[in-house]
């Protein structure tokens, strides 16, 4: 269980540590367990059947292998929307997670460069970046795709992750492998992870900004705008 706790701490750090860089984000309420839809299972790259999981609270859906199980959390984290993995012989520390974090202001696909810079700062200096490239568009969302290991000096975990822009939030879809040198698990789980990531669909709608309120007109009849809130 200690390994799993460490894994979850890493995930939380990925989502939260960068908040000071761009102004901070808020955590949403803890969500109830997502429900599996009645969609017919489809074949995964490894031959397993996929089911579609609907999460109405976090406003997304994603497909996952039918036989994978939820990983337990010692301390609930409302930012972790889903964390699942295969049974033995894979360790508990091998999993795919979906995390969602608020941004202080909405971004769009055209903001990919500042978003990329934000992700790099957010990951920090204690990782080994192995590959980094723009993510393929997933359900209309641009982002970054990285492969990295942690910690930098003596890596114990290997990660592949999509970081997707989703309006006033960003979504992380992450694969973790432990130990970092487990090439067999990576070869087996990476295709499943890729299939899961490509199935992601967001139903999130960024709230419209509050309309500016103007004060009554002056004696000359000229409207006097109220001070707009700072961003």
Number of C-alpha atoms within 10 A of each C-alpha: 11 9 12 18 15 12 20 22 13 14 19 17 14 17 22 18 14 19 19 10 10 13 10 15 18 13 12 14 11 14 16 12 13 16 12 16 14 10 11 10 16 16 12 19 16 12 10 16 16 23 21 22 21 19 21 16 15 22 12 17 20 21 26 28 24 17 13 16 15 15 19 14 13 11 9 10 17 18 23 21 21 20 20 20 23 20 14 7 7 14 16 22 23 25 26 28 22 21 22 22 23 21 19 15 14 16 18 14 16 10 13 18 13 11 22 18 10 15 18 16 14 19 19 13 12 12 16 18 16 12 10 15 12 16 17 15 13 17 14 12 20 22 26 22 20 20 17 21 25 18 15 13 10 11 17 15 20 24 22 22 23 25 23 27 25 25 19 18 19 20 23 24 22 23 27 26 27 23 16 19 14 13 13 10 18 21 10 12 23 20 14 22 26 17 18 19 23 15 15 19 17 18 13 15 10 13 9 6 7 7 7 11 11 12 11 12 11 9 7 6 8 9 12 12 12 11 10 10 7 4 5
